């Protein structure tokens, strides 16, 4: 299988899961191409909401994790899937995040929530850039094992 074919398969699989519309959290007017999302080995899908106290507690832990994991070379991209009630809540909350987001109005959000059986917040799912789930409940793993878990995940890619 050629490199281009592998890339196309990865793109198709991730697009089937997450859709194709992404934004920069720090600048919600700036679109991010799917190719940028899948250019790293791992993708974190982060379900969270501004009104959620446990989410606000986890945010700095996840932010530190993201920064440390991506030290000298990027290994993980996080995609924020908002569970906020309004676009204004989403916009205010997303500005605090260093990663990417799915647009608030994107109908793909319901599909993603169903795909991963979202029942509570916060929730972090880590997938490979080909769509395969690495860790379905990564929040607890991030808290207990920290950045070394990414090294272990990369071994299995």
TIFITI-121781 format. One line per field, with one value per residue: residue number from 0; x, y, z of N, C-alpha, C in turn. Coordinates in steps of 0.2 Angstrom, whole numbers. Example, Ala and Ser with C-alpha at 12.3 -4.5 7.8 and 13.67 -1.06 7.14 Angstrom:
drengu (0 / 1) $
n.east (66 / 64) $
n.north (-28 / -11) $
n.up (39 / 35) $
ca.east (62 / 68) $
ca.north (-22 / -5) $
ca.up (39 / 36) $
c.east (66 / 64) $
c.north (-16 / 0) $
c.up (39 / 39) $
***
This chain:
drengu (0 / 1 / 2 / 3 / 4 / 5 / 6 / 7 / 8 / 9 / 10 / 11 / 12 / 13 / 14 / 15 / 16 / 17 / 18 / 19 / 20 / 21 / 22 / 23 / 24 / 25 / 26 / 27 / 28 / 29 / 30 / 31 / 32 / 33 / 34 / 35 / 36 / 37 / 38 / 39 / 40 / 41 / 42 / 43 / 44 / 45 / 46 / 47 / 48 / 49 / 50 / 51 / 52 / 53 / 54 / 55 / 56 / 57 / 58 / 59 / 60 / 61 / 62 / 63 / 64 / 65 / 66 / 67 / 68 / 69 / 70 / 71 / 72 / 73 / 74 / 75 / 76 / 77 / 78 / 79 / 80 / 81 / 82 / 83 / 84 / 85 / 86 / 87 / 88 / 89 / 90 / 91 / 92 / 93 / 94 / 95 / 96 / 97 / 98 / 99 / 100 / 101 / 102 / 103 / 104 / 105 / 106 / 107 / 108 / 109 / 110 / 111 / 112 / 113 / 114 / 115 / 116 / 117 / 118 / 119 / 120 / 121 / 122 / 123 / 124 / 125 / 126 / 127 / 128 / 129 / 130 / 131 / 132 / 133 / 134 / 135 / 136 / 137 / 138 / 139 / 140 / 141 / 142 / 143 / 144 / 145 / 146 / 147 / 148 / 149 / 150 / 151 / 152 / 153 / 154 / 155 / 156) $
n.east (4 / 3 / 11 / 2 / -10 / -12 / -13 / -24 / -34 / -33 / -37 / -50 / -56 / -55 / -62 / -75 / -78 / -75 / -79 / -77 / -74 / -66 / -59 / -48 / -45 / -41 / -44 / -58 / -63 / -54 / -52 / -47 / -38 / -42 / -31 / -21 / -26 / -24 / -11 / -3 / 1 / -8 / -25 / -34 / -50 / -60 / -73 / -82 / -88 / -91 / -99 / -97 / -91 / -81 / -75 / -68 / -59 / -51 / -46 / -34 / -25 / -26 / -21 / -8 / -3 / -5 / 4 / 17 / 17 / 19 / 31 / 46 / 42 / 27 / 14 / 2 / -15 / -28 / -45 / -58 / -75 / -88 / -100 / -108 / -121 / -125 / -119 / -112 / -107 / -99 / -89 / -83 / -77 / -69 / -59 / -50 / -42 / -29 / -30 / -39 / -56 / -72 / -84 / -97 / -111 / -110 / -118 / -112 / -107 / -117 / -117 / -103 / -104 / -113 / -106 / -95 / -102 / -106 / -108 / -105 / -96 / -80 / -74 / -62 / -56 / -44 / -38 / -30 / -22 / -29 / -41 / -43 / -47 / -37 / -38 / -52 / -57 / -49 / -46 / -44 / -33 / -24 / -23 / -18 / -7 / 0 / 10 / 19 / 10 / 7 / 19 / 19 / 7 / 11 / 20 / 12 / 7) $
n.north (-6 / 11 / 26 / 37 / 31 / 25 / 37 / 43 / 33 / 34 / 48 / 46 / 38 / 45 / 56 / 51 / 48 / 60 / 71 / 84 / 97 / 109 / 120 / 133 / 134 / 145 / 155 / 156 / 159 / 154 / 141 / 124 / 112 / 95 / 87 / 93 / 89 / 74 / 73 / 70 / 56 / 53 / 56 / 66 / 66 / 77 / 79 / 91 / 105 / 122 / 125 / 114 / 108 / 98 / 97 / 109 / 107 / 97 / 103 / 111 / 100 / 92 / 102 / 104 / 91 / 89 / 99 / 94 / 81 / 85 / 90 / 91 / 86 / 85 / 74 / 72 / 78 / 87 / 87 / 97 / 94 / 101 / 102 / 112 / 124 / 134 / 144 / 155 / 151 / 141 / 148 / 156 / 147 / 139 / 148 / 147 / 136 / 127 / 119 / 111 / 113 / 106 / 114 / 123 / 121 / 110 / 96 / 84 / 82 / 76 / 63 / 59 / 59 / 49 / 38 / 36 / 33 / 43 / 48 / 55 / 70 / 77 / 69 / 60 / 53 / 44 / 41 / 33 / 40 / 34 / 31 / 21 / 16 / 20 / 22 / 22 / 28 / 40 / 50 / 46 / 39 / 49 / 57 / 47 / 41 / 50 / 59 / 48 / 38 / 41 / 38 / 24 / 21 / 25 / 15 / 4 / 8) $
n.up (0 / -4 / 2 / 0 / -2 / 11 / 18 / 13 / 17 / 31 / 32 / 27 / 37 / 49 / 46 / 44 / 58 / 65 / 56 / 45 / 48 / 57 / 70 / 76 / 93 / 100 / 90 / 84 / 71 / 63 / 51 / 52 / 43 / 40 / 37 / 45 / 57 / 57 / 55 / 65 / 76 / 86 / 92 / 103 / 108 / 116 / 127 / 134 / 145 / 148 / 159 / 168 / 182 / 186 / 173 / 172 / 182 / 177 / 165 / 167 / 170 / 158 / 149 / 153 / 151 / 137 / 133 / 138 / 132 / 119 / 118 / 110 / 98 / 89 / 95 / 98 / 95 / 101 / 100 / 103 / 109 / 111 / 124 / 128 / 132 / 124 / 109 / 114 / 126 / 122 / 114 / 123 / 132 / 124 / 120 / 130 / 127 / 120 / 109 / 95 / 89 / 86 / 76 / 85 / 80 / 72 / 66 / 67 / 80 / 88 / 83 / 86 / 100 / 102 / 96 / 104 / 116 / 126 / 142 / 153 / 159 / 162 / 147 / 139 / 124 / 116 / 100 / 87 / 72 / 62 / 66 / 75 / 91 / 105 / 119 / 128 / 139 / 143 / 152 / 166 / 164 / 160 / 171 / 181 / 175 / 166 / 154 / 150 / 145 / 132 / 125 / 127 / 120 / 107 / 104 / 101 / 88) $
ca.east (0 / 7 / 10 / -3 / -16 / -13 / -15 / -31 / -38 / -33 / -41 / -57 / -58 / -56 / -67 / -81 / -79 / -75 / -82 / -71 / -74 / -62 / -57 / -43 / -49 / -39 / -47 / -63 / -64 / -49 / -53 / -41 / -39 / -42 / -24 / -18 / -28 / -22 / -4 / 0 / -1 / -14 / -30 / -38 / -57 / -61 / -80 / -82 / -92 / -90 / -103 / -95 / -85 / -76 / -71 / -64 / -54 / -47 / -43 / -27 / -21 / -25 / -17 / -1 / -2 / -4 / 11 / 22 / 18 / 20 / 37 / 50 / 38 / 19 / 12 / -5 / -19 / -34 / -51 / -64 / -82 / -92 / -106 / -110 / -128 / -125 / -113 / -108 / -103 / -94 / -84 / -80 / -73 / -64 / -54 / -45 / -39 / -23 / -30 / -43 / -63 / -77 / -89 / -103 / -117 / -109 / -122 / -107 / -106 / -121 / -114 / -97 / -106 / -116 / -101 / -91 / -106 / -105 / -113 / -103 / -91 / -77 / -73 / -57 / -55 / -38 / -38 / -25 / -24 / -33 / -48 / -44 / -47 / -32 / -40 / -59 / -58 / -42 / -46 / -41 / -26 / -20 / -22 / -14 / -1 / 3 / 13 / 22 / 5 / 7 / 24 / 16 / 2 / 14 / 23 / 7 / 4) $
ca.north (0 / 17 / 31 / 41 / 27 / 25 / 44 / 43 / 29 / 38 / 54 / 44 / 35 / 50 / 61 / 47 / 49 / 67 / 75 / 88 / 104 / 110 / 127 / 134 / 136 / 152 / 159 / 152 / 160 / 151 / 134 / 120 / 107 / 88 / 85 / 95 / 84 / 68 / 73 / 67 / 49 / 52 / 62 / 66 / 69 / 80 / 81 / 95 / 110 / 127 / 124 / 108 / 109 / 93 / 98 / 115 / 104 / 93 / 107 / 112 / 94 / 90 / 107 / 102 / 84 / 91 / 103 / 90 / 76 / 88 / 93 / 92 / 85 / 84 / 67 / 72 / 83 / 86 / 90 / 99 / 93 / 105 / 100 / 118 / 125 / 140 / 146 / 160 / 147 / 137 / 152 / 159 / 141 / 137 / 153 / 145 / 130 / 127 / 114 / 112 / 112 / 105 / 120 / 121 / 120 / 105 / 90 / 78 / 82 / 70 / 56 / 58 / 58 / 42 / 33 / 35 / 32 / 49 / 48 / 60 / 74 / 77 / 63 / 60 / 47 / 44 / 37 / 34 / 44 / 30 / 30 / 15 / 18 / 18 / 23 / 25 / 33 / 42 / 55 / 43 / 37 / 55 / 59 / 43 / 39 / 56 / 58 / 41 / 33 / 42 / 34 / 17 / 21 / 25 / 9 / 0 / 11) $
ca.up (0 / -5 / 7 / -2 / -1 / 18 / 20 / 11 / 21 / 38 / 31 / 27 / 44 / 54 / 44 / 46 / 65 / 67 / 52 / 42 / 50 / 63 / 71 / 81 / 99 / 101 / 85 / 81 / 64 / 58 / 50 / 52 / 38 / 42 / 36 / 51 / 63 / 56 / 53 / 71 / 77 / 91 / 92 / 108 / 108 / 122 / 128 / 140 / 144 / 152 / 165 / 171 / 187 / 185 / 167 / 174 / 186 / 173 / 160 / 168 / 170 / 151 / 146 / 155 / 148 / 130 / 132 / 139 / 127 / 112 / 118 / 104 / 92 / 90 / 95 / 100 / 94 / 104 / 97 / 108 / 107 / 116 / 127 / 131 / 130 / 119 / 106 / 118 / 131 / 118 / 112 / 129 / 135 / 119 / 120 / 135 / 125 / 115 / 104 / 90 / 91 / 81 / 77 / 90 / 77 / 68 / 67 / 68 / 87 / 90 / 80 / 89 / 106 / 101 / 94 / 110 / 122 / 130 / 147 / 158 / 158 / 156 / 144 / 134 / 121 / 112 / 95 / 82 / 67 / 57 / 69 / 80 / 98 / 109 / 126 / 128 / 145 / 144 / 157 / 172 / 162 / 159 / 178 / 184 / 171 / 163 / 147 / 148 / 142 / 125 / 123 / 127 / 114 / 101 / 103 / 98 / 82) $
c.east (4 / 6 / 4 / -10 / -17 / -15 / -22 / -36 / -38 / -38 / -49 / -60 / -59 / -61 / -74 / -83 / -80 / -78 / -76 / -70 / -71 / -60 / -52 / -46 / -47 / -42 / -52 / -65 / -59 / -50 / -46 / -42 / -39 / -35 / -20 / -19 / -24 / -14 / 0 / -2 / -7 / -18 / -34 / -45 / -60 / -69 / -80 / -87 / -90 / -93 / -101 / -89 / -80 / -72 / -66 / -58 / -49 / -43 / -36 / -22 / -20 / -21 / -9 / 1 / 0 / 3 / 17 / 23 / 20 / 27 / 41 / 47 / 31 / 17 / 5 / -9 / -25 / -40 / -57 / -71 / -86 / -99 / -110 / -118 / -129 / -119 / -109 / -104 / -97 / -88 / -80 / -75 / -68 / -58 / -48 / -41 / -34 / -24 / -36 / -50 / -67 / -82 / -95 / -109 / -116 / -113 / -118 / -106 / -111 / -119 / -108 / -99 / -109 / -110 / -97 / -95 / -105 / -110 / -111 / -98 / -86 / -75 / -67 / -56 / -49 / -39 / -32 / -27 / -28 / -40 / -48 / -43 / -41 / -34 / -47 / -60 / -51 / -41 / -42 / -34 / -21 / -18 / -17 / -7 / 3 / 6 / 16 / 17 / 5 / 13 / 22 / 11 / 6 / 18 / 18 / 4 / 7) $
c.north (6 / 22 / 35 / 37 / 26 / 31 / 45 / 39 / 32 / 44 / 51 / 41 / 40 / 55 / 57 / 48 / 56 / 72 / 79 / 95 / 105 / 118 / 127 / 137 / 143 / 157 / 155 / 153 / 157 / 143 / 130 / 114 / 100 / 86 / 87 / 90 / 77 / 67 / 71 / 60 / 48 / 58 / 61 / 69 / 70 / 82 / 85 / 101 / 116 / 127 / 118 / 109 / 104 / 94 / 104 / 112 / 101 / 97 / 108 / 106 / 92 / 95 / 105 / 95 / 85 / 94 / 98 / 84 / 79 / 91 / 95 / 91 / 83 / 77 / 66 / 78 / 82 / 90 / 91 / 98 / 96 / 102 / 106 / 119 / 130 / 141 / 151 / 156 / 144 / 142 / 155 / 153 / 139 / 141 / 151 / 139 / 130 / 123 / 116 / 111 / 110 / 111 / 118 / 119 / 113 / 99 / 84 / 77 / 76 / 64 / 54 / 56 / 50 / 37 / 31 / 34 / 37 / 48 / 53 / 64 / 75 / 70 / 64 / 53 / 48 / 39 / 38 / 38 / 40 / 28 / 25 / 18 / 15 / 17 / 26 / 29 / 35 / 47 / 52 / 41 / 43 / 57 / 54 / 41 / 44 / 54 / 52 / 37 / 35 / 38 / 26 / 16 / 21 / 19 / 4 / 2 / 7) $
c.up (0 / 1 / 6 / 0 / 7 / 21 / 19 / 15 / 28 / 37 / 31 / 34 / 49 / 52 / 45 / 53 / 67 / 63 / 48 / 43 / 57 / 63 / 76 / 87 / 100 / 96 / 81 / 74 / 60 / 57 / 50 / 48 / 42 / 42 / 42 / 57 / 63 / 54 / 60 / 72 / 81 / 91 / 98 / 107 / 115 / 123 / 134 / 139 / 150 / 159 / 170 / 176 / 187 / 179 / 169 / 178 / 182 / 167 / 161 / 167 / 162 / 147 / 147 / 151 / 140 / 129 / 133 / 134 / 120 / 112 / 112 / 98 / 93 / 90 / 95 / 98 / 98 / 100 / 102 / 105 / 112 / 118 / 130 / 128 / 125 / 115 / 110 / 123 / 128 / 117 / 118 / 132 / 130 / 119 / 125 / 133 / 120 / 109 / 98 / 93 / 84 / 82 / 81 / 86 / 73 / 70 / 69 / 76 / 90 / 89 / 84 / 96 / 107 / 100 / 100 / 117 / 127 / 136 / 153 / 156 / 164 / 153 / 139 / 131 / 116 / 107 / 91 / 76 / 61 / 60 / 74 / 87 / 102 / 117 / 126 / 133 / 147 / 150 / 163 / 170 / 162 / 167 / 182 / 181 / 168 / 156 / 145 / 144 / 135 / 122 / 122 / 121 / 108 / 99 / 99 / 91 / 76) $
***
